[in-house]
Amino acid sequence: MGCCISRENNPEKQPKNNNSNPVVHHHQQTPASDVGGGGIVIVPSGVPAFAEFSFADLKAATNNFSSEFIVSESGEKAPNVVYKGHLKNQQWIAVKKFTKLAWPDPKQFAEEAWGVGKLRHSRLANLIGYCCDGDERLLVAEFMPNDTLAKHLFHCKGEKQTIEWAMRLRVALNVAEALDYCSSEGRPLYHDLNAYRVLFDENGDPRLSCFGLMKNSRDGRSYSTNLAYTPPEYHRNGKVTPESVIYSFGTILLDLLSGKHIPPSHALDMIRSKNLNLLMDSHLEGKFSTEEATVVVNLASLCLHNEPRERPNTKDLVSTLSPLNTNPDVASLVMLGVSKQEDAQATATPQRPLSPMGEACSRMDLTAIHQLLVMTHYREDEGTNELSFQEWTQQMRDMLEARKRGDHAFKDKDFKTAIDCYSQFINVGIMVSPTVYARRSLCYLMNDQADAALRDAMQAQCVHPDWPTAFYMQSVALAKLDMQKDAVDMLNEASCLEEKKQKVGRS
């Protein structure tokens, strides 16, 4: 079991103690100042030292990787799924499960995990272990119970509820400090930095997920979401650089400013026209400092500079944002508007009238959902892809032909063929389509594959964060997985988003 490599970049297979908790082997390069008596590593805030877990440990912690333990707001690209887990010592953990194809070389996986596992910082959701058992490849991190930045920014919880301005500034600074720490420790590359990677801990403090620090694996791109949000140089060479991480940080600043996931090119047009009010989140009207917002806008525009060498570095980010955080004594939970314990119970019915899609999802009427998806075609995909003329290659034509075959099969209710065709389209990776993910999600439901359906619905949400259909499909998949409370919550969020969209359309 495990992969056998020496501790100097080759950590041996770790023995386990009698209570099934891992025996920690401390990394050889721990600084002397971080080592207590007897060689015990002192880590900040009680974070466990990095260890290897057995597959049995993690299987038990996640109830055999039950679908009920899937963290639905992970933003991870399928098939890499994140689960929450509960160890015998009562510690909650987050477990990211890869396929063997993602990391075929166990030595490389273990070395990379140990490299990230050396990092310890209060601004990170720290990596606390890994498992490399046969074909299994898993990472273990601290569990963050208060959802993601994407959840709090993009997902409707009522007209009056939003993240207040001071909290948005705290998020920006904490992420900048996390990136600066990682850079200072020789880990400047972060893959697919976005609002789903920013997590909130039990105190409501924003932290950066450690999973993005792992080198890109074989099963996916470093930027798994909409191509319109990726650094321009990544289109040319497909490589993540420290400068491209800064670009991605700029997109997070746009998210914080606008409360929406808008393409950088559109935001930069607003910035150049000096139309700050058009860019800012309408929920913040009259509740933010124009001077502070101007500083953040200017920093975002620098981060999004087309020339990588013109972008600021991580120390510049911290020095610019630090003076804006003037109320450090206010608790993050208060700013975030959440309590330590959630008292709300799932209700049997949603909180507002439902649209035809909402009604169909509430009834779990897959036939009706199919008819509605056929009728809507691809009109929700507008604006989710920005492609140059050069990108319309033979590969693109073949990919669109695969989608066309999938559409014919979908319309004819040949759902297995549709899955195959849509998978061909998705796997090419040149173009992303929330509609294809939603259609394939329904195809999986028609074939009793609710786990796969949920992952596709989550991917549709990643591509199009405020699209109600993505949430509706998640609701149906969650209900199929007997996660009734989550299904009802997701149905309510979808309905709220749809209602908000209709109001905008009428105004």
QUICOR-V254094 format. One record per helix or strand of 3 or more residues. SS is the DSSP state (A for helix, B for strand). FROM is the first residue (numbers start at 0). TO is the last residue. If there is no record, write none. Layout:
SS FROM TO
SS FROM TO
//
This chain:
A 31 33
A 36 38
A 43 45
A 54 60
A 66 68
B 80 85
B 91 97
A 105 116
B 126 132
B 135 141
A 148 153
A 164 183
B 197 199
B 205 208
A 209 212
A 226 228
A 231 236
A 241 257
A 263 271
A 275 278
A 281 283
A 289 302
A 307 309
A 313 321
A 331 335
A 355 362
A 365 375
A 378 380
A 388 390
A 393 410
A 414 427
A 433 445
A 449 462
A 467 479
A 483 505
//
